Amino acid sequence: MEKGWKQVFLTAYDYQAEMAKSILEENGIKAVVLNQKDSVYKLFGNYEIYVEEKSESEALELLKDLKN
């Protein structure tokens, strides 16, 4: 990921990644989902959610319940 962006969420499930992105965007935080799933073997890899560095702490707070 480009400089100035921080990973705030990691999941193996696409629906959780989309939920996380939606929560962040509803709260005015720009979020990017990076799909690291293997294109052949869908069992391997994760979805990573990144936000701008300045929004990292707020994003982590908003997503803390989603991780459980």
C-alpha positions as a Markdown table, in Angstrom:
| # | Residue | x | y | z |
|---|---|---|---|---|
| 1 | Met | 0.0 | 0.0 | 0.0 |
| 2 | Glu | 1.1 | 3.6 | -0.6 |
| 3 | Lys | 2.9 | 5.6 | 2.0 |
| 4 | Gly | 0.5 | 7.4 | 4.4 |
| 5 | Trp | -2.0 | 4.6 | 4.6 |
| 6 | Lys | -2.4 | 2.2 | 7.6 |
| 7 | Gln | -4.0 | -1.2 | 7.8 |
| 8 | Val | -6.9 | -1.2 | 10.3 |
| 9 | Phe | -8.7 | -4.4 | 9.6 |
| 10 | Leu | -7.8 | -7.9 | 8.3 |
| 11 | Thr | -10.3 | -10.7 | 7.5 |
| 12 | Ala | -10.6 | -13.8 | 5.5 |
| 13 | Tyr | -14.2 | -13.0 | 4.6 |
| 14 | Asp | -15.3 | -10.6 | 1.9 |
| 15 | Tyr | -18.6 | -9.7 | 3.6 |
| 16 | Gln | -16.6 | -8.6 | 6.7 |
| 17 | Ala | -14.3 | -6.5 | 4.6 |
| 18 | Glu | -17.3 | -4.8 | 2.9 |
| 19 | Met | -19.0 | -4.2 | 6.3 |
| 20 | Ala | -15.8 | -2.6 | 7.7 |
| 21 | Lys | -15.5 | -0.3 | 4.6 |
| 22 | Ser | -19.1 | 0.7 | 4.9 |
| 23 | Ile | -18.8 | 1.5 | 8.6 |
| 24 | Leu | -15.8 | 3.7 | 8.0 |
| 25 | Glu | -17.3 | 5.5 | 5.0 |
| 26 | Glu | -20.5 | 6.2 | 6.9 |
| 27 | Asn | -18.4 | 7.9 | 9.5 |
| 28 | Gly | -16.5 | 10.0 | 6.9 |
| 29 | Ile | -13.4 | 7.9 | 6.7 |
| 30 | Lys | -12.0 | 7.1 | 3.3 |
| 31 | Ala | -11.3 | 3.3 | 3.2 |
| 32 | Val | -9.7 | 1.0 | 0.7 |
| 33 | Val | -10.1 | -2.8 | 0.5 |
| 34 | Leu | -7.1 | -4.7 | -0.7 |
| 35 | Asn | -7.9 | -8.2 | -1.8 |
| 36 | Gln | -5.0 | -10.5 | -1.1 |
| 37 | Lys | -6.9 | -13.7 | -1.8 |
| 38 | Asp | -5.2 | -16.2 | -4.1 |
| 39 | Ser | -7.0 | -16.1 | -7.5 |
| 40 | Val | -6.9 | -19.8 | -7.9 |
| 41 | Tyr | -7.2 | -21.1 | -4.4 |
| 42 | Lys | -9.7 | -19.0 | -2.7 |
| 43 | Leu | -8.9 | -20.5 | 0.7 |
| 44 | Phe | -5.6 | -18.6 | 1.0 |
| 45 | Gly | -5.2 | -15.0 | 1.7 |
| 46 | Asn | -7.1 | -12.1 | 3.3 |
| 47 | Tyr | -8.8 | -8.9 | 2.7 |
| 48 | Glu | -7.0 | -5.9 | 4.2 |
| 49 | Ile | -8.7 | -2.6 | 5.0 |
| 50 | Tyr | -6.6 | 0.6 | 4.8 |
| 51 | Val | -7.3 | 4.2 | 5.9 |
| 52 | Glu | -5.3 | 7.4 | 5.7 |
| 53 | Glu | -2.8 | 7.6 | 8.6 |
| 54 | Lys | -4.6 | 10.6 | 10.1 |
| 55 | Ser | -7.8 | 8.5 | 10.5 |
| 56 | Glu | -6.2 | 5.3 | 12.0 |
| 57 | Ser | -7.1 | 5.7 | 15.6 |
| 58 | Glu | -10.8 | 6.6 | 14.8 |
| 59 | Ala | -11.0 | 3.8 | 12.4 |
| 60 | Leu | -9.7 | 1.3 | 14.9 |
| 61 | Glu | -12.2 | 2.5 | 17.5 |
| 62 | Leu | -15.1 | 2.1 | 15.0 |
| 63 | Leu | -14.1 | -1.4 | 14.0 |
| 64 | Lys | -13.2 | -2.9 | 17.4 |
| 65 | Asp | -16.6 | -4.6 | 17.7 |
| 66 | Leu | -16.5 | -6.0 | 14.2 |
| 67 | Lys | -13.3 | -8.0 | 15.0 |
| 68 | Asn | -15.1 | -10.0 | 17.7 |
